[in-house]
């Protein structure tokens, strides 16, 4: 099975760090954040089509994967070699991230 490399845009890195800091400050099960994110990234590296198309942005082929236990979406694109995580955004927000 061909696994794709996982890359993060600078914006996505900042958003993941912000979500992580909030999680560690406000939740009892602190280890859950890393476990859920790592699991999602593993899935995307093997099955990048697992997410659903997100058509509310101008980014072609943008997809998102819901991280249920974190109540966040990972927004990403992919090709034959890599998955590029473009945003991590709270699913409870009224709108998606700006791209």
C-alpha positions as CSV (number, residue, x, y, z in Angstrom):
1,X,0.0,0.0,0.0
2,X,1.4,3.4,-1.0
3,X,1.3,5.9,1.9
4,X,1.4,9.6,1.2
5,X,3.6,12.1,3.0
6,X,1.7,14.4,5.3
7,X,2.5,18.1,5.1
8,X,1.0,21.1,6.8
9,X,0.7,24.7,5.6
10,X,2.0,27.3,8.0
11,X,-1.6,28.3,8.6
12,X,-2.6,24.8,9.4
13,X,0.4,24.4,11.8
14,X,-0.7,27.5,13.7
15,X,-4.3,26.3,13.9
16,X,-3.3,22.8,15.1
17,X,-1.1,24.4,17.8
18,X,-3.9,26.8,18.9
19,X,-6.4,23.9,19.1
20,X,-3.8,21.7,21.0
21,X,-3.1,24.5,23.5
22,X,-6.8,25.1,24.1
23,X,-7.4,21.3,24.5
24,X,-4.6,20.9,27.0
25,X,-5.9,23.8,29.0
26,X,-9.5,22.9,29.0
27,X,-10.0,19.1,28.8
28,X,-9.4,16.3,31.2
29,X,-8.3,13.7,28.7
30,X,-5.3,15.6,27.4
31,X,-3.8,12.6,25.5
32,X,-6.9,12.4,23.3
33,X,-5.9,15.3,21.2
34,X,-2.7,13.8,19.9
35,X,-4.2,10.3,19.6
36,X,-7.2,11.6,17.5
37,X,-5.0,13.8,15.3
38,X,-2.4,11.0,14.7
39,X,-5.2,8.5,13.8
40,X,-6.8,10.9,11.3
41,X,-3.4,11.6,9.7
42,X,-2.7,7.9,9.4
43,X,-6.1,7.4,7.7
44,X,-5.4,10.2,5.3
45,X,-1.9,9.0,4.4
46,X,-3.4,5.6,3.3
47,X,-6.9,6.6,2.2
48,X,-6.9,10.3,1.4
49,X,-10.3,10.1,-0.3
50,X,-11.9,9.3,3.1
51,X,-12.9,12.9,3.6
52,X,-15.7,14.6,1.9
53,X,-15.4,17.3,-0.8
54,X,-15.7,20.8,0.6
55,X,-17.0,23.0,-2.2
56,X,-17.5,26.2,-0.2
57,X,-14.0,27.5,-0.9
58,X,-12.1,28.4,-4.0
59,X,-9.6,25.7,-3.5
60,X,-10.0,22.9,-6.1
61,X,-10.4,19.4,-4.7
62,X,-10.4,20.5,-1.1
63,X,-11.7,17.9,1.2
64,X,-12.4,17.7,5.0
65,X,-12.3,14.9,7.5
66,X,-14.3,15.2,10.7
67,X,-12.5,14.4,14.0
68,X,-15.5,13.5,16.1
69,X,-13.8,13.4,19.5
70,X,-12.2,16.7,18.9
71,X,-15.2,18.3,17.1
72,X,-12.9,19.6,14.4
73,X,-12.4,19.2,10.7
74,X,-9.1,18.8,8.9
75,X,-9.2,20.5,5.5
76,X,-6.8,19.1,3.0
77,X,-5.8,18.4,-0.6
78,X,-3.8,15.5,-1.9
79,X,-2.0,14.1,-4.9
80,X,-0.2,10.8,-5.6
81,X,2.6,11.7,-3.2
82,X,1.4,13.9,-0.4
83,X,-1.6,15.0,1.7
84,X,-1.4,18.7,2.4
85,X,-3.3,19.7,5.5
86,X,-4.6,23.3,4.9
87,X,-6.6,24.0,8.0
88,X,-7.9,22.6,11.3
89,X,-11.2,24.2,12.2
90,X,-13.8,23.8,14.9
91,X,-16.9,22.0,13.5
92,X,-19.2,24.0,15.8
93,X,-18.3,27.3,14.1
94,X,-21.0,28.9,11.9
95,X,-18.6,28.9,8.9
96,X,-15.6,27.2,7.5
97,X,-12.1,28.7,7.5
98,X,-11.0,31.3,5.0
99,X,-8.7,30.1,2.3
